[in-house]
Amino acid sequence: MARIGGTSLDRASVVWYNLCTRVQKTAGSMIVSIKDIAKAAGVSHSTVSRALRDSPLISEKTGRRIRRLAEEMGYVPSAIARGLVTKSTRTIGLVVTTIADPFVADIVRGVEELALEHGYSVFLCNSHAQPHREIAAVKTLHENRVEGVIVTSSRVGDLYLPLLEEMKVPIVLINNQRDGQYVWSVATDNVHGGRLATEYLIELGHRRIGYIGGWPQVSSSRDRLRGYKRALKAHGIPFDSDLVSRGNGRMEGGQEGVRELLPLSHPPTAIFCYNDMTAIGALMALREADLRVPEDISVVGFDDIALAAYVEPPLTTIAQSKHEMGRLAMGILLDLLSGKESVSNIVLKGELIVRASCRRRKTERRS
């Protein structure tokens, strides 16, 4: 039995008391340093430092005593201090548009999986799809000594080129949204994906196919529209600008797009949407208009977010290899950090995922 403050306690209670004391110290910002341990142990700073590194320059007995004391005092090694000595923080920065975007989750998982496999931690920042906030996030990560940066859906793109020389830190882009070539990137072939979605609808007999896009300044929206146009041209279907509605990549954009397209004198029998969130908004607006999907009108999305399989009806979409994109981007960074030559630009093809939101067009005219 041990006594604390005149009270007898068993071993479990002593452990609990010490833990609570440690928490109280932490809450009071009493960070234990090597200097504190050295003072308590009656040795020099260098002796404590060697003991914590398990150096052979000190005796095993002394090393055990100091490490036990450090644990009892609640010492936590400083990654920043260690990084200053080793010149390596083993950290990666990841900038996403917003963690609320369902598209982001699988990319983050892919990046983090490979990072952890190689002993790296990942710091996450939001850019909210704003160029100035994106650059600010990258600079903040650099100031915190990350060894590399990955940016998803970049609005800055090739403007990073001058920063590479200044920062001396590799930056890899996933789905760059700015026109122009960048050094290291992973992306989906959006033109191919747009064509794939449109040709699927054409194969089902649709000729009046609408497109609800994303923000016009976003290159992926323009590229998917380009793929849509190529599919129409390849099948001898004239392009009709009235069938193209500007969206914003969110559900409300899909809703507004449907409200623009339905009043046309010859409304679409199918709609290809910029992404799945737009398509989900379109499904909501079509339901409000008392139109049945797919009996009255077909809908195709893009991305294959987790929610796409659970909406009603389950959404046909073009799947992006989000998890693979995250791992590939992290793989490029690892190659660059180890001094290896790395593939500069990787482009992946999307895959058509057929669910229940499309149907062969009826021969009779929709009333």
C-alpha positions as CSV (number, residue, x, y, z in Angstrom):
1,M,0.0,0.0,0.0
2,A,1.2,3.5,-0.8
3,R,0.3,6.7,1.1
4,I,-0.6,10.0,-0.7
5,G,-1.5,13.0,1.4
6,G,-2.0,10.8,4.5
7,T,-4.3,8.4,2.7
8,S,-3.5,4.7,2.1
9,L,-4.0,3.7,-1.6
10,D,-3.6,0.4,-3.4
11,R,-1.5,0.3,-6.6
12,A,-4.4,0.8,-9.0
13,S,-5.4,3.9,-7.1
14,V,-1.8,5.2,-7.2
15,V,-1.7,4.7,-11.0
16,W,-5.0,6.5,-11.3
17,Y,-3.8,9.4,-9.1
18,N,-0.7,9.8,-11.2
19,L,-2.7,9.8,-14.4
20,C,-5.0,12.5,-13.1
21,T,-2.1,14.6,-11.9
22,R,-0.5,14.3,-15.4
23,V,-3.8,15.4,-17.0
24,Q,-4.0,18.4,-14.6
25,K,-0.5,19.3,-15.5
26,T,-1.2,19.1,-19.2
27,A,-4.4,21.1,-18.9
28,G,-2.3,23.8,-17.1
29,S,0.1,23.9,-20.0
30,M,2.9,22.5,-17.8
31,I,4.9,20.9,-20.5
32,V,7.7,18.7,-19.2
33,S,11.0,19.4,-20.9
34,I,14.3,17.5,-21.0
35,K,15.6,20.3,-18.7
36,D,12.9,19.3,-16.1
37,I,13.9,15.6,-16.3
38,A,17.6,16.4,-16.0
39,K,16.9,18.5,-12.9
40,A,14.8,15.7,-11.3
41,A,17.4,13.0,-12.2
42,G,20.4,15.1,-11.2
43,V,22.1,14.6,-14.5
44,S,23.0,16.8,-17.5
45,H,20.7,17.6,-20.4
46,S,22.8,15.6,-22.8
47,T,22.6,12.5,-20.6
48,V,18.8,12.7,-20.6
49,S,18.8,13.2,-24.4
50,R,21.0,10.2,-24.9
51,A,18.9,8.1,-22.6
52,L,15.7,9.0,-24.4
53,R,17.4,8.0,-27.7
54,D,18.6,4.7,-26.1
55,S,22.2,5.7,-26.8
56,P,25.0,3.2,-26.0
57,L,27.0,6.1,-24.6
58,I,25.3,5.7,-21.2
59,S,24.8,2.7,-19.0
60,E,21.7,0.5,-19.3
61,K,20.8,1.2,-15.7
62,T,21.0,5.0,-16.0
63,G,19.0,4.8,-19.3
64,R,16.2,2.8,-17.7
65,R,16.0,5.1,-14.7
66,I,15.8,8.3,-16.8
67,R,13.2,6.8,-19.2
68,R,11.1,5.6,-16.3
69,L,11.3,9.1,-14.7
70,A,10.4,10.7,-18.0
71,E,7.3,8.5,-18.2
72,E,6.3,9.3,-14.7
73,M,6.6,13.0,-15.3
74,G,4.5,12.8,-18.4
75,Y,7.2,13.8,-20.9
76,V,6.1,13.8,-24.5
77,P,8.8,14.1,-27.2
78,S,8.5,17.2,-29.4
79,A,8.2,16.3,-33.1
80,I,9.1,19.9,-34.0
81,A,12.3,19.8,-31.9
82,R,13.2,16.3,-33.3
83,G,12.6,17.7,-36.8
84,L,15.0,20.5,-36.3
85,V,17.7,18.0,-35.4
86,T,17.0,15.4,-38.0
87,K,15.8,17.8,-40.8
88,S,12.8,15.5,-41.2
89,T,9.3,16.0,-39.7
90,R,7.7,13.0,-41.4
91,T,4.6,15.1,-42.1
92,I,2.6,15.7,-45.3
93,G,0.1,18.5,-45.9
94,L,-3.2,17.8,-47.6
95,V,-5.4,20.7,-48.8
96,V,-9.0,19.9,-49.7
97,T,-11.8,22.1,-50.9
98,T,-13.9,21.2,-47.8
99,I,-14.2,18.2,-45.6
100,A,-18.0,18.4,-46.1
101,D,-17.5,17.3,-49.8
102,P,-18.4,13.6,-50.0
103,F,-15.9,13.3,-52.9
104,V,-13.0,14.1,-50.6
105,A,-13.3,11.3,-48.0
106,D,-11.9,8.5,-50.2
107,I,-9.0,10.6,-51.5
108,V,-8.0,11.5,-47.9
109,R,-8.2,7.8,-47.0
110,G,-6.0,6.8,-49.9
111,V,-3.4,9.5,-49.0
112,E,-3.4,8.7,-45.3
113,E,-3.1,4.9,-45.8
114,L,0.0,5.1,-47.9
115,A,1.5,7.9,-45.7
116,L,1.1,5.8,-42.5
117,E,2.5,2.7,-44.3
118,H,5.7,4.8,-44.7
119,G,5.8,6.5,-41.3
120,Y,4.3,9.9,-42.3
121,S,1.5,11.8,-40.6
122,V,-1.0,14.0,-42.6
123,F,-2.1,17.5,-41.8
124,L,-5.5,18.5,-43.3
125,C,-6.5,22.0,-44.4
126,N,-9.6,23.4,-46.1
127,S,-9.4,25.9,-49.0
128,H,-13.2,26.3,-49.5
129,A,-12.5,26.4,-53.3
130,Q,-10.9,29.9,-53.0
131,P,-7.5,30.4,-54.7
132,H,-6.2,32.9,-52.0
133,R,-7.2,30.5,-49.2
134,E,-5.6,27.6,-51.0
135,I,-2.3,29.4,-51.4
136,A,-2.5,30.6,-47.8
137,A,-3.1,27.0,-46.6
138,V,-0.1,25.7,-48.6
139,K,2.2,28.4,-47.2
140,T,1.0,27.7,-43.7
141,L,1.8,24.0,-44.1
142,H,5.2,24.9,-45.4
143,E,5.8,27.2,-42.4
144,N,5.0,24.1,-40.2
145,R,7.8,22.2,-42.0
146,V,5.8,19.6,-43.9
147,E,7.9,17.7,-46.3
148,G,5.4,17.7,-49.2
149,V,1.9,19.0,-50.0
150,I,-1.0,17.4,-51.9
151,V,-3.8,19.7,-53.1
152,T,-7.2,18.4,-54.3
153,S,-9.3,20.3,-56.9
154,S,-6.8,23.1,-57.1
155,R,-7.9,26.5,-58.2
156,V,-4.3,27.7,-58.5
157,G,-2.7,25.0,-60.7
158,D,0.3,26.0,-62.6
159,L,0.7,29.2,-60.5
160,Y,2.4,27.0,-58.0
161,L,5.4,26.6,-60.4
162,P,7.2,29.8,-59.0
163,L,6.5,28.6,-55.5
164,L,8.2,25.3,-56.0
165,E,11.6,27.0,-56.3
166,E,10.9,29.3,-53.4
167,M,9.5,26.6,-51.0
168,K,11.8,23.7,-51.9
169,V,8.8,21.4,-51.1
170,P,7.1,19.2,-53.8
171,I,3.4,19.9,-54.4
172,V,1.2,17.3,-56.1
173,L,-2.2,18.2,-57.5
174,I,-5.3,15.9,-57.6
175,N,-7.9,16.9,-60.2
176,N,-6.3,20.3,-61.0
177,Q,-9.2,22.7,-61.8
178,R,-7.1,25.3,-63.6
179,D,-6.1,25.2,-67.3
180,G,-2.4,24.7,-67.9
181,Q,0.2,22.0,-67.4
182,Y,1.6,21.4,-63.9
183,V,4.6,19.4,-62.9
184,W,3.1,16.5,-60.8
185,S,-0.6,15.7,-60.9
186,V,-3.2,12.9,-60.7
187,A,-6.5,13.4,-62.5
188,T,-9.5,11.8,-64.1
189,D,-10.0,12.1,-67.8
190,N,-13.1,14.3,-67.6
191,V,-13.6,14.5,-71.4
192,H,-13.7,10.7,-71.6
193,G,-16.0,10.5,-68.6
194,G,-18.4,13.1,-70.1
195,R,-18.5,11.2,-73.4
196,L,-19.0,7.9,-71.7
197,A,-22.0,9.1,-69.7
198,T,-23.6,10.8,-72.8
199,E,-23.0,7.8,-75.1
200,Y,-24.7,5.5,-72.5
201,L,-27.8,7.7,-72.7
202,I,-27.7,7.8,-76.5
203,E,-27.5,3.9,-76.5
204,L,-30.7,3.9,-74.5
205,G,-32.4,5.9,-77.4
206,H,-32.2,9.4,-75.9
207,R,-31.6,12.3,-78.3
208,R,-32.7,15.3,-76.1
209,I,-30.0,15.1,-73.4
210,G,-29.5,17.9,-71.0
211,Y,-26.3,18.8,-69.2
212,I,-26.3,20.6,-65.8
213,G,-22.7,21.8,-65.3
214,G,-20.6,23.0,-62.4
215,W,-19.0,26.4,-62.0
216,P,-17.9,27.5,-65.6
217,Q,-14.4,28.5,-64.3
218,V,-13.8,25.0,-63.1
219,S,-12.0,23.0,-65.8
220,S,-13.6,19.7,-65.0
221,S,-17.0,21.1,-65.8
222,R,-15.9,22.4,-69.1
223,D,-14.1,19.1,-69.9
224,R,-17.2,17.0,-69.1
225,L,-19.2,19.4,-71.4
226,R,-16.6,18.8,-74.1
227,G,-17.1,15.1,-73.8
228,Y,-20.8,15.5,-73.9
229,K,-20.5,17.5,-77.2
230,R,-18.2,14.9,-78.7
231,A,-20.6,12.1,-78.0
232,L,-23.5,14.0,-79.6
233,K,-21.3,14.8,-82.7
234,A,-20.2,11.2,-83.0
235,H,-23.8,10.1,-83.2
236,G,-25.0,12.9,-85.5
237,I,-27.0,14.7,-82.9
238,P,-27.0,18.5,-83.2
239,F,-25.7,20.4,-80.1
240,D,-28.5,22.6,-78.6
241,S,-27.2,25.2,-76.1
242,D,-30.7,25.4,-74.6
243,L,-30.1,22.0,-73.2
244,V,-27.1,23.2,-71.2
245,S,-27.7,24.7,-67.7
246,R,-25.0,26.3,-65.6
247,G,-24.9,24.7,-62.1
248,N,-22.6,25.1,-59.1
249,G,-21.6,21.5,-58.2
250,R,-24.1,21.4,-55.3
251,M,-27.6,20.1,-54.9
252,E,-29.3,23.5,-55.4
253,G,-27.5,23.8,-58.7
254,G,-29.1,20.5,-59.8
255,Q,-32.5,21.7,-58.7
256,E,-32.2,25.1,-60.5
257,G,-30.9,23.3,-63.6
258,V,-34.0,21.1,-63.8
259,R,-36.3,24.1,-63.4
260,E,-34.6,25.7,-66.4
261,L,-34.7,22.6,-68.6
262,L,-38.3,21.4,-68.0
263,P,-40.1,24.4,-69.4
264,L,-38.4,24.1,-72.8
265,S,-40.7,23.4,-75.8
266,H,-38.8,20.2,-76.3
267,P,-37.5,19.3,-72.8
268,P,-34.8,16.6,-72.3
269,T,-35.7,12.9,-71.9
270,A,-32.4,12.5,-70.0
271,I,-30.0,14.7,-68.0
272,F,-26.2,14.2,-67.5
273,C,-25.1,16.1,-64.4
274,Y,-21.6,17.5,-63.6
275,N,-21.4,15.5,-60.4
276,D,-23.5,13.3,-58.1
277,M,-24.5,16.1,-55.7
278,T,-25.9,18.0,-58.8
279,A,-27.7,14.8,-59.8
280,I,-29.2,14.3,-56.4
281,G,-30.5,17.9,-56.5
282,A,-31.9,17.1,-60.0
283,L,-33.7,14.0,-58.6
284,M,-35.3,16.1,-55.9
285,A,-36.6,18.7,-58.5
286,L,-37.9,16.1,-60.8
287,R,-39.8,14.5,-58.0
288,E,-41.3,17.9,-57.1
289,A,-42.4,18.2,-60.8
290,D,-44.2,14.9,-60.5
291,L,-41.8,13.2,-63.0
292,R,-40.6,9.7,-62.3
293,V,-37.0,8.6,-62.7
294,P,-36.3,6.6,-64.8
295,E,-39.8,6.1,-66.2
296,D,-40.2,9.6,-67.4
297,I,-36.7,10.9,-67.5
298,S,-33.2,9.4,-67.0
299,V,-30.4,10.9,-64.9
300,V,-26.6,10.2,-64.8
301,G,-24.2,11.7,-62.3
302,F,-20.4,11.8,-62.0
303,D,-18.0,10.8,-59.1
304,D,-19.8,7.8,-57.6
305,I,-19.8,9.1,-54.0
306,A,-21.1,6.7,-51.3
307,L,-24.5,8.4,-51.3
308,A,-25.1,7.6,-55.0
309,A,-26.0,4.0,-54.3
310,Y,-28.5,4.9,-51.6
311,V,-30.7,7.7,-53.1
312,E,-34.0,6.7,-54.7
313,P,-33.6,5.5,-57.4
314,P,-29.9,4.5,-57.0
315,L,-27.9,6.7,-59.3
316,T,-26.2,5.7,-62.5
317,T,-22.9,7.5,-62.5
318,I,-19.3,7.8,-63.7
319,A,-17.0,6.5,-61.0
320,Q,-13.7,8.2,-60.3
321,S,-11.0,6.1,-58.6
322,K,-10.9,8.4,-55.6
323,H,-9.0,6.1,-53.2
324,E,-6.5,5.2,-55.9
325,M,-6.0,8.8,-56.8
326,G,-5.1,9.5,-53.2
327,R,-2.6,6.7,-53.0
328,L,-1.1,7.6,-56.4
329,A,-0.6,11.2,-55.3
330,M,1.1,10.1,-52.1
331,G,3.2,7.7,-54.1
332,I,4.5,10.5,-56.3
333,L,5.4,12.5,-53.1
334,L,7.2,9.5,-51.6
335,D,9.3,9.0,-54.8
336,L,10.2,12.7,-54.9
337,L,11.1,12.8,-51.2
338,S,13.4,9.7,-51.7
339,G,15.1,11.3,-54.7
340,K,13.6,8.9,-57.2
341,E,12.3,10.0,-60.6
342,S,8.5,10.0,-60.5
343,V,5.8,9.9,-63.2
344,S,4.8,13.6,-63.6
345,N,1.2,13.4,-64.7
346,I,-1.2,10.4,-64.2
347,V,-4.6,10.3,-65.9
348,L,-7.2,7.7,-65.0
349,K,-10.2,6.7,-66.9
350,G,-13.7,6.9,-65.3
351,E,-15.9,3.8,-65.1
352,L,-19.7,3.7,-65.9
353,I,-21.6,2.4,-62.9
354,V,-25.1,1.4,-64.0
355,R,-27.8,1.5,-61.4
356,A,-31.5,2.3,-61.6
357,S,-31.8,6.0,-62.7
358,C,-31.8,5.4,-66.4
359,R,-34.1,3.5,-68.8
360,R,-34.5,3.0,-72.5
361,R,-36.4,5.9,-74.0
362,K,-40.1,5.3,-74.7
363,T,-41.1,5.5,-78.3
364,E,-44.1,7.6,-77.5
365,R,-43.7,11.2,-76.7
366,R,-43.6,12.2,-73.1
367,S,-46.7,14.3,-72.2
